[in-house]
């Protein structure tokens, strides 16, 4: 049986916890050396932890063996420097359990699970408990609903009360802000609450006291926004955040545009050798590509200015 007190003693990370892109070589295979560079980069930026691989990492195109290789490569490069959350969502339940076991063996701190839509409360409870036993212990539930409100707050609170392994929730619903606050109130602030896709409302999330934010890319910028906010300089945090709003307006059109943009940014920053994506991620058209290149330059310029400040 999972001991909630033991899990809380190994707290989930606070601050910026990026969801990593997956780098591919020109021939479409995994580039684990580039993955290692990315791990070093996010640690140097000041990230509180890391999430891999998840939606931004194109998990739908990765085989189980490839996902295990990424877990191993990240764990080896990280060497325990920051907490590591491993995504174990899969079409087949036995694969999720196997990935959770692999995450535990690799020294991960928690697993992230996005349940299939429509699961009953009983099925969610059993799934969370099983992943807690198979994995490192702590489970983060990915409450992802691109167009709606996701899981009910009452269900989330009931699951938290009954499943000790249920340690955190990543809220990616519409709208996200009020839901962060409702979950915090319903669980007495004991459930670790993070945001992700609603990064364009990051200042709203910080004002509500979320524990972590899990965006993709621009880690030095996000970490500086978070540092300024935590240091009691909210207006400076907001000014930097507003400088990246045009980037977010472009990247958050669609998850596939986001993946394309941030892979282009990783390549331009010298982290990835290519910006290759696997199907079903669609290519940008000519107009999008021009805007993508312009905004990649913008992001790099902001990062350069921060490094020189």
Buried (B, 14 or more C-beta within 10 A) or exposed (E): EBEBEEBBEEBBBBBBBBBBBBBBBEEEEBBBEBBBBBBEBBBEBBBBBBBBBBBBBBBEBBEBEBBBBBBBBBBEBBEEEBBBBBBBBBEEEEBBBBBBBBBBBBBBBBBBBBBEEEEEBEEBBEBBBBBBBBBBBBBBBBBBBEEEBBBEBEBBBBBBEEBBBBBBBBBBBEEBBEBBBBBBEBBEEEBBBBBBBBBBBBBBBBBBEBBBBBBBBBBBBBBBBBBBBEEEEBEBBBEBBEBBEBBBEBBBEEBBBBBBBBBBBBBBBEBBBBBBBEEEBEEBEEEBEEBBBEBBEBBBEBBEEBEEE
